[in-house]
Amino acid sequence: RAQRSGMAGLPEATARLEKAIESTRTAGGADGATAQLELLHQIHSLLSSAAEDEVKASQGAIEAALLSATLMGPAPPVSRLAVVVLATIYRRGARTSLYTTVGQLVSWLNNKSSPASSVPARCATVQLLGGLCAAHGPAMVSLCLDAVLLLTKLTKPPEPAPVRAAAWAALAQAYPGTGGVPKAAQEEGIRSLKQSMGERGVAAELRPACLRAAPALVLHAEGLWSGDVFDVCCGSMTKALDDSSNAVRAAAALSLSEVLLAALARPAGFGGGKGPRRGTGGLKLSLPAKRAEASTPLEAVAAVLVTPFLKAGASRDLRRGLARAAVGLLHGMRRAEFERYAEFLLNCFLNMAAAPVDASKPAGRA
């Protein structure tokens, strides 16, 4: 009975979606977006319960409708739900058209004279591309790598700020689908990250979006410890903890904790060592001055937090952000790893707590 209901409802819901999209194209307004959201929720539910042959029968019409809606530059909630619906179609229906769809999206973004030329349409197309790479990247590794290179290009000027921010968000989704980000893509990514974080007068949403993409890059970078990805990401985030924007500082603290957790999850290739140096003389530490001198990933991670915190003249915003990152690190660590190095971590954080406070520094940005 459920299958018969799904078989009867899916074509009807698809036809209603096509009419809603056409109505939005001609009349516009918020009512069209609301109708699309309701129909997309309904279609997603039907796709999950309908028989596979019925999903395949409606697949072409749904794909065409969603791509048509994307070219209209829908609101972000509609774009996000469109990604979910397409990902479900390719999971339950025929996957062969996935490659055609992704190739079409890449072509639209590469061609300035494509139908996706307006800023809202480009943002929606970028969001759709990133979502499909996140959902089905392992099934199309080569296309996913091409998408990563294209999205990295879109994070740079002269693209408008909304498109650049959307590209950073899409990169955070696309990196896991690559099966390992190659060195060339890593170098382009960190080059664009430094450029975006160093720009003046950019839109408020750009730098937080840039920071939020860094953890995925660190987690999936090939040969992480043989390159500069970890150092550049940590350095950029530590600097951003002193930013004048509350949103940037909050994104930097959260992203730094996630980058450090990603580094701990990637011990391969770091080198030998039996564990962090325990330190002597109560609270004194023997942390490395440079990451290259660390004997384990945990030691390198601890140095990222402790060294700038204890530096003379460190602002309260910087120390507050590092403390938030440390809390996130502790919450995210595996229990066995935390218990093994509890004494070392306790010494690190006691040193941070004992750091002298400069009373001349204001509570806000120094």
DAQUI-V883518 format. One record per backbone hydrogen bond with DSSP energy under -0.5 kcal/mol. NH is the residue of the N-H (numbers start at 0). CO is the residue of the C=O. Records with the same first field share a line. If there is no record, write none. Layout:
# DAQUI-V883518
NH = CO, CO
This chain:
# DAQUI-V883518
4 = 0
5 = 1
6 = 2
7 = 3
8 = 4
9 = 5
10 = 6
11 = 7
12 = 8
13 = 9
14 = 10
15 = 11
16 = 12
17 = 13
18 = 14
19 = 15
20 = 16
21 = 17
22 = 18
23 = 19
24 = 20
25 = 21
26 = 22
27 = 22, 23
32 = 28
33 = 29
34 = 30
35 = 31
36 = 32
37 = 33
38 = 34
39 = 35
40 = 36
41 = 37
42 = 38
43 = 39
44 = 40
45 = 41
46 = 42
47 = 43
48 = 44, 45
49 = 45
54 = 50
55 = 51
56 = 52
57 = 53
58 = 54
59 = 55
61 = 57
62 = 58
63 = 59
64 = 60
65 = 61
66 = 62
67 = 63
68 = 64
69 = 65
70 = 66
71 = 67, 68
72 = 69
73 = 68
77 = 74
78 = 74
79 = 75
80 = 76
81 = 77
82 = 78
83 = 79
84 = 80
85 = 81
86 = 82
87 = 83
88 = 84
89 = 85
90 = 86
91 = 87
92 = 88
97 = 94
98 = 94, 95
99 = 95
100 = 96
101 = 97
102 = 98
103 = 99
104 = 100
105 = 101
106 = 102
107 = 103
108 = 104
109 = 105
110 = 106
111 = 109
113 = 110
116 = 114
121 = 117
122 = 118
123 = 119
124 = 120
125 = 121
126 = 122
127 = 123
128 = 124
129 = 125
130 = 126
131 = 127
132 = 128
133 = 129
134 = 130
135 = 131
136 = 132
138 = 135
139 = 136
143 = 139
144 = 140
145 = 141
146 = 142
147 = 143
148 = 144
149 = 145
150 = 146
151 = 147
152 = 148
153 = 149
154 = 150, 151
155 = 152
158 = 155
163 = 159
164 = 160
165 = 161
166 = 162
167 = 163
168 = 164
169 = 165
170 = 166
171 = 167
172 = 168
173 = 169
174 = 170
176 = 173
177 = 173, 174
178 = 175
179 = 174
180 = 219
181 = 179
185 = 181
186 = 182
187 = 183
188 = 184
189 = 185
190 = 186
191 = 187
192 = 188
193 = 189
194 = 190
195 = 191
196 = 192
197 = 193
198 = 194, 195
205 = 202
206 = 202
207 = 203
208 = 204
209 = 205
210 = 206
211 = 207
212 = 208, 209
213 = 209, 210
214 = 210
216 = 212
217 = 213
218 = 214
219 = 215
220 = 216, 217
221 = 180
223 = 220
225 = 222
226 = 223
231 = 227
232 = 228
233 = 229
234 = 230
235 = 231
236 = 232
237 = 233
238 = 234
239 = 235
240 = 236
241 = 238
242 = 239
248 = 244
249 = 245
250 = 246
251 = 247
252 = 248
253 = 249
254 = 250
255 = 251
256 = 252
257 = 253
258 = 254
259 = 255
260 = 256
261 = 257
262 = 258
263 = 259
264 = 260
265 = 262
269 = 266
282 = 280
283 = 280
292 = 289
293 = 290
299 = 295
300 = 296
301 = 297
302 = 298
303 = 299
304 = 300
305 = 301
306 = 302
308 = 304
309 = 305
310 = 306
313 = 310
316 = 363
318 = 314
319 = 315
320 = 316
321 = 317
322 = 318
323 = 319
324 = 320
325 = 321
326 = 322
327 = 323
328 = 324
329 = 325
330 = 326
331 = 327
332 = 328
337 = 333
338 = 334
339 = 335
340 = 336
341 = 338
344 = 340
345 = 341
346 = 342
347 = 343
348 = 344
349 = 345
350 = 346
351 = 347
352 = 348
353 = 349
354 = 351
358 = 356
360 = 357
